[in-house]
Amino acid sequence: MKNNPKQVERIIPAKIPVYLEGPKPRVHELGFAFRVFREFIRAFRTLHFVGPCVTVFGSARFDQYHPHYLEAVEMGKRIAQLGFTTLTGGGPGVMEAANKGAFEAGGVSVGCNIKLPFEQKPNPYVNATITFDHFFTRKVVLVKYSYAFIILPGGFGTMDEFFETLTLVQTKSITRFPIVLFGVKYFQPLFDYMHLMANKGTISREDLSLVLLTDDFDNAMIHIEKYVRENYTVKPRKRQWWLFEKR
């Protein structure tokens, strides 16, 4: 009996090779560890001097006419006006829009692209970009260089990025940087479920204060600027000639 092609067709094509598939020969594991290390080093060298960042997460599936795309463009402009670098996943949709807003406003715009069958090229609105093979290395970099995080509507990937960042702040693995959920209509059910978690005792009620839910650009920017300006002094990094860092 033949399989129905409609039943086996994948919405998202499989990425080859699959690297999380159990133990492999030690030489292969060593090679994998080296490739991950090399990916981190490339990212650190590329982004070391881009300045203090605000990371914007959101769906890759919105076109340029979608309301959430237009919101992300405005968000990128606002981030540039604050003097921060806009950092995104470097792809289309919300990521492209935020980069575009920052780029067109004269701000610094950076993308951390992921190599996938359906999303391979970084968007054109970036001053600096790096393409990753692995989601986990990319997520480390998207968090490492940021002083605040803005989450616009998105799917599984966006939820993964939001909850991982929130968990890192909750557990004090990173500093308590501002996290903004932008889009009340979209995120209200999720926020309500977070309240349910607090009622059931699976999170502390104080954890709810780690997230600002808003639809207001001014409110989001004031929340971020107030926290960062009160708690951090951003100092320029010096370039070292012996590390082949261009001046």
C-alpha positions as CSV (number, residue, x, y, z in Angstrom):
1,M,0.0,0.0,0.0
2,K,1.5,3.4,-1.0
3,N,1.5,6.3,1.3
4,N,-0.6,9.3,0.4
5,P,1.8,12.1,-0.6
6,K,-0.4,14.6,1.2
7,Q,0.0,12.7,4.4
8,V,3.8,12.5,4.4
9,E,4.5,16.0,2.9
10,R,6.3,18.3,5.4
11,I,5.3,21.9,5.9
12,I,8.9,22.7,6.8
13,P,11.5,20.6,5.0
14,A,13.9,18.5,7.0
15,K,17.3,20.0,7.6
16,I,20.2,17.7,6.7
17,P,22.2,16.6,8.6
18,V,20.2,16.0,11.8
19,Y,22.7,16.6,14.6
20,L,20.6,15.7,17.6
21,E,20.3,11.9,17.0
22,G,22.1,10.2,19.8
23,P,25.7,9.1,20.3
24,K,28.1,9.0,17.3
25,P,31.7,8.1,16.9
26,R,34.0,10.2,19.2
27,V,35.8,11.7,16.2
28,H,32.5,13.0,14.8
29,E,31.5,14.4,18.2
30,L,34.8,16.2,18.5
31,G,34.3,17.6,15.0
32,F,30.8,18.8,16.0
33,A,32.2,20.5,19.1
34,F,34.8,22.3,17.1
35,R,32.3,23.5,14.5
36,V,30.1,24.9,17.4
37,F,33.2,26.6,18.9
38,R,34.1,28.1,15.5
39,E,30.6,29.4,15.1
40,F,30.7,31.1,18.5
41,I,34.1,32.7,17.8
42,R,32.9,34.1,14.4
43,A,29.8,35.5,16.1
44,F,31.8,37.1,19.0
45,R,34.2,38.7,16.6
46,T,31.4,40.0,14.3
47,L,29.3,41.5,17.1
48,H,31.8,42.6,19.7
49,F,31.7,46.3,18.6
50,V,28.1,46.7,17.4
51,G,27.1,48.5,20.6
52,P,24.4,47.9,23.1
53,C,21.5,46.0,21.5
54,V,17.8,45.6,21.9
55,T,16.7,42.2,20.5
56,V,13.4,42.0,18.6
57,F,11.8,38.5,18.2
58,G,8.8,37.8,16.0
59,S,7.4,35.7,13.1
60,A,9.2,35.3,9.8
61,R,5.8,34.8,8.0
62,F,4.4,38.3,7.9
63,D,4.7,40.2,4.6
64,Q,5.4,43.9,4.3
65,Y,1.8,44.9,4.3
66,H,0.9,43.0,7.5
67,P,0.1,45.2,10.5
68,H,2.6,43.4,12.7
69,Y,5.3,44.0,10.0
70,L,4.5,47.7,10.1
71,E,4.6,47.7,13.9
72,A,8.1,46.1,13.8
73,V,9.3,48.8,11.4
74,E,8.2,51.5,13.9
75,M,9.8,49.5,16.7
76,G,13.1,49.5,14.9
77,K,12.9,53.2,14.4
78,R,12.2,53.8,18.1
79,I,15.1,51.6,19.1
80,A,17.4,53.6,16.8
81,Q,16.1,56.9,18.3
82,L,17.1,55.6,21.8
83,G,20.6,55.1,20.5
84,F,20.6,51.3,20.7
85,T,21.4,48.7,18.0
86,T,18.5,46.7,16.7
87,L,19.3,43.0,16.8
88,T,17.1,40.3,15.2
89,G,17.2,36.8,13.8
90,G,18.1,38.4,10.4
91,G,15.4,36.8,8.4
92,P,12.1,38.0,6.8
93,G,8.9,39.1,8.4
94,V,9.1,40.8,11.8
95,M,12.9,40.4,11.8
96,E,13.3,42.2,8.4
97,A,10.8,44.9,9.5
98,A,12.7,45.8,12.7
99,N,16.0,45.8,10.9
100,K,14.4,48.0,8.2
101,G,13.1,50.5,10.7
102,A,16.4,50.9,12.4
103,F,18.4,51.0,9.1
104,E,16.2,53.7,7.5
105,A,16.3,55.7,10.7
106,G,20.1,55.8,10.6
107,G,20.6,53.4,13.5
108,V,22.7,50.3,13.6
109,S,20.9,47.1,12.4
110,V,22.3,43.6,13.0
111,G,21.0,40.2,11.9
112,C,21.7,36.7,13.2
113,N,20.4,34.5,10.4
114,I,19.7,30.8,10.6
115,K,20.5,28.5,7.7
116,L,17.2,26.7,6.8
117,P,15.7,25.4,3.6
118,F,13.0,28.0,3.6
119,E,14.9,31.0,5.2
120,Q,18.5,31.1,4.0
121,K,19.3,34.7,3.1
122,P,19.7,37.5,5.6
123,N,17.4,40.5,4.9
124,P,19.0,43.5,3.2
125,Y,18.5,46.0,6.0
126,V,21.5,45.1,8.2
127,N,24.9,46.7,8.8
128,A,26.3,43.5,10.1
129,T,25.2,39.9,9.8
130,I,26.2,36.4,10.6
131,T,24.6,33.1,9.5
132,F,24.3,30.2,12.0
133,D,24.0,26.5,11.4
134,H,22.5,25.8,14.9
135,F,19.6,27.4,16.7
136,F,21.2,27.1,20.1
137,T,24.3,29.1,19.2
138,R,22.1,31.7,17.5
139,K,19.9,32.1,20.6
140,V,23.0,32.5,22.8
141,V,24.2,35.4,20.7
142,L,20.7,37.0,20.4
143,V,20.6,37.2,24.2
144,K,24.3,37.8,24.9
145,Y,24.5,41.3,23.4
146,S,21.1,42.8,24.5
147,Y,20.0,45.1,27.2
148,A,16.3,44.5,26.5
149,F,14.0,42.2,24.5
150,I,10.9,43.0,22.5
151,I,8.6,40.1,21.4
152,L,6.1,40.7,18.7
153,P,3.6,38.1,17.5
154,G,5.1,34.8,16.2
155,G,5.0,31.1,16.3
156,F,6.9,28.2,17.9
157,G,10.3,29.8,17.4
158,T,9.2,33.1,18.9
159,M,7.6,31.4,21.9
160,D,10.8,29.4,22.4
161,E,12.9,32.6,22.3
162,F,10.5,34.4,24.7
163,F,10.3,31.7,27.3
164,E,14.0,30.8,27.2
165,T,14.9,34.5,27.7
166,L,12.2,34.8,30.4
167,T,13.6,31.7,32.2
168,L,17.1,33.1,32.1
169,V,15.9,36.3,33.7
170,Q,13.7,34.5,36.2
171,T,16.6,32.2,37.3
172,K,19.0,35.2,37.4
173,S,21.2,33.4,34.8
174,I,21.2,36.8,33.1
175,T,20.5,40.3,34.5
176,R,16.9,41.4,34.9
177,F,16.7,43.1,31.6
178,P,13.3,44.4,30.4
179,I,11.1,42.0,28.4
180,V,8.2,43.5,26.4
181,L,5.4,41.5,24.9
182,F,4.1,43.9,22.2
183,G,0.6,43.1,21.0
184,V,-2.1,42.9,23.6
185,K,-4.7,41.2,21.5
186,Y,-2.3,38.4,20.4
187,F,-0.5,37.9,23.7
188,Q,-3.4,38.4,26.2
189,P,-4.3,34.7,26.3
190,L,-0.7,33.8,26.9
191,F,-0.4,36.4,29.6
192,D,-3.6,35.0,31.2
193,Y,-2.1,31.6,31.2
194,M,1.0,33.0,33.0
195,H,-1.4,34.3,35.7
196,L,-2.8,30.7,35.9
197,M,0.7,29.4,36.4
198,A,1.1,31.9,39.3
199,N,-2.3,30.8,40.8
200,K,-1.2,27.1,40.6
201,G,2.1,27.9,42.2
202,T,4.3,26.8,39.3
203,I,5.8,30.3,39.1
204,S,6.0,33.1,41.7
205,R,3.5,35.9,41.4
206,E,6.5,38.2,41.3
207,D,7.6,36.6,38.1
208,L,4.7,38.3,36.3
209,S,6.5,41.6,36.8
210,L,9.3,40.4,34.6
211,V,7.2,41.0,31.5
212,L,5.4,44.2,30.2
213,L,2.4,43.6,28.0
214,T,1.6,46.6,25.9
215,D,0.4,48.0,22.6
216,D,1.9,51.4,23.1
217,F,5.3,52.2,21.5
218,D,6.0,55.1,24.0
219,N,5.2,52.8,26.9
220,A,7.6,50.1,25.6
221,M,10.4,52.6,25.0
222,I,10.1,54.4,28.3
223,H,10.1,51.0,30.1
224,I,13.3,50.0,28.4
225,E,15.1,53.4,28.5
226,K,14.3,54.0,32.2
227,Y,15.6,50.6,33.3
228,V,18.8,50.7,31.2
229,R,19.7,54.3,31.9
230,E,19.2,53.8,35.7
231,N,21.2,50.6,35.9
232,Y,23.9,50.6,33.3
233,T,26.7,52.7,31.9
234,V,27.5,51.7,28.3
235,K,31.2,52.1,27.6
236,P,32.8,51.8,24.1
237,R,35.0,48.8,23.6
238,K,38.6,49.3,22.6
239,R,39.9,47.5,19.5
240,Q,43.1,45.4,19.9
241,W,45.4,45.4,17.0
242,W,46.9,42.1,18.1
243,L,43.5,40.5,17.6
244,F,43.4,41.8,14.0
245,E,40.5,44.1,15.0
246,K,40.1,46.9,12.4
247,R,39.9,50.5,13.7
